[in-house]
Amino acid sequence: LTLTGKNIKVAGDDPSVGIALIASDDTETKIPAGAIGVNQPSKLVFVIPATLAAGDYTLRLTTQFKGDNISFLKTPRTLTQAIHLTEDGETDSPSEI
């Protein structure tokens, strides 16, 4: 999945930092750092686990990135976006958050 935006780089040392997909039954699947192929301030590309069933999810991105690579935000910020996964692993949801 490719996401574009501003200051969306996954960075920081807070335990909440990262990408997660939350199913409608509140089951949370964290995306491992190794599944993130591109981690830039304006673009994220990551692999959705093949074990996830088709359906509606909430994508949660939490970061402490503040626009420079020198320091981080003290408090993480979280962005959420509803997405729909199809049987073939594609999404039919917006990718800009």
Number of C-alpha atoms within 10 A of each C-alpha: 13 14 16 17 14 13 17 25 23 20 22 20 12 14 8 15 19 22 21 20 24 17 18 11 7 10 10 15 16 15 16 14 12 8 12 18 13 15 16 16 19 15 16 19 15 18 14 19 14 9 8 14 14 16 13 17 22 17 19 18 21 22 24 24 22 20 15 9 9 7 12 16 14 12 10 19 15 15 12 14 15 13 19 16 17 13 10 9 17 12 16 10 12 13 14 12 12
